[in-house]
Amino acid sequence: QVQLVESGGGLVQAGGSLRLSCAASKTTFSIVAMGWYRQPPGKQRELVATITYDGRTNFADSVKGRFTISRDNAKSTVALQMNSLKPEDTAVYYCNAYIIGGINSGDYWGQGTQVTVSS
């Protein structure tokens, strides 16, 4: 099993910035991709950004140009830098890791961290 621990959420005014971090527990499994998803109030969970082991990134259209994602493979960490935040970015943000490891293969999730953007 792999555990993901997030940090960095909070309350910020529109136009401000926040940085989310996520660390995966030590594992012998291959972490193929890591990323962030979010669940706004009353809505379904949605993709924010992902990054593969070799650095390929994917962003939701709504955050392109405002958010960046980075990863440290040696430390099994991923970070999401969020700039020019908008009230519609308010959500619970979840760290995700896709792991290959035999019967343990699959998606793993953090506990979530609240991001609130005030207008």
C-alpha positions in Angstrom: 0.0 0.0 0.0 1.0 3.6 -0.7 0.0 6.5 1.4 -0.2 10.1 0.0 0.0 13.0 2.4 -1.0 16.5 1.2 -0.2 19.9 2.6 -0.6 23.6 1.6 -4.3 24.3 1.3 -6.0 27.3 2.8 -7.9 30.5 2.3 -6.7 33.1 -0.2 -8.1 36.1 -1.9 -8.9 36.1 -5.6 -5.7 36.8 -7.6 -3.5 35.2 -5.0 -1.4 32.1 -5.0 -1.1 28.8 -3.1 1.2 25.9 -3.4 0.1 22.3 -2.7 2.5 19.5 -2.0 2.0 15.8 -1.8 4.4 13.1 -0.6 4.1 9.4 -1.3 5.2 6.9 1.3 8.2 4.8 0.5 7.4 2.1 -1.9 9.1 -0.4 -4.2 6.3 0.0 -6.7 6.6 2.2 -9.8 4.7 5.5 -9.5 3.9 6.0 -13.2 2.1 9.3 -12.8 1.1 11.7 -10.0 -1.3 14.6 -10.1 -4.1 16.6 -8.6 -7.8 16.4 -8.8 -10.4 18.6 -7.2 -14.0 18.4 -6.1 -15.9 21.7 -6.0 -18.9 22.0 -3.6 -21.8 20.0 -5.0 -19.9 18.8 -8.0 -18.0 15.7 -9.1 -14.3 15.2 -8.8 -12.4 16.6 -11.8 -8.9 16.5 -13.2 -6.6 19.5 -12.4 -3.2 18.4 -13.6 -1.0 15.3 -13.9 2.6 14.7 -14.6 4.2 11.4 -15.7 7.5 9.9 -14.5 9.2 11.3 -17.5 7.7 14.8 -17.0 4.8 14.9 -19.4 2.1 17.1 -18.1 -1.6 17.5 -18.7 -3.8 20.3 -17.5 -7.5 21.0 -17.3 -8.4 23.9 -19.7 -9.7 25.9 -16.8 -6.2 26.1 -15.1 -3.9 26.3 -18.1 -1.6 29.3 -17.9 -2.3 29.7 -14.1 -1.2 26.4 -12.5 2.0 24.5 -12.9 2.9 21.0 -11.7 6.2 19.6 -10.8 7.5 16.3 -9.5 10.6 15.0 -7.7 10.9 11.3 -8.6 13.7 10.7 -6.1 11.5 11.9 -3.2 8.2 10.7 -4.7 6.6 14.2 -4.3 4.4 16.3 -6.5 3.6 20.0 -6.2 0.9 22.2 -7.7 1.7 25.9 -7.9 -1.6 27.8 -8.3 -1.4 31.4 -9.4 -4.1 34.0 -10.3 -6.6 32.0 -8.2 -10.3 32.5 -8.9 -13.3 31.8 -6.6 -14.3 29.0 -9.0 -11.0 27.2 -8.0 -12.5 26.7 -4.5 -12.6 22.9 -3.9 -11.1 20.1 -2.0 -7.9 19.1 -3.8 -6.8 15.5 -3.9 -3.4 14.2 -4.6 -3.4 11.1 -6.9 -0.7 8.6 -7.8 -1.1 5.8 -10.4 1.1 2.9 -9.4 2.2 -0.3 -11.1 2.9 -3.1 -8.6 1.2 -6.3 -9.4 -2.0 -6.7 -7.4 -1.4 -3.3 -5.8 -1.6 -1.6 -9.2 -4.0 1.3 -9.5 -5.0 4.7 -8.3 -4.1 5.9 -4.9 -5.6 9.1 -3.3 -4.7 11.5 -0.5 -7.1 12.6 2.1 -7.8 15.9 0.4 -6.9 19.5 1.3 -9.4 22.4 1.2 -8.6 25.4 -1.0 -10.9 28.4 -0.6 -10.7 31.5 -2.8 -12.6 34.5 -1.7 -13.8 37.2 -4.1 
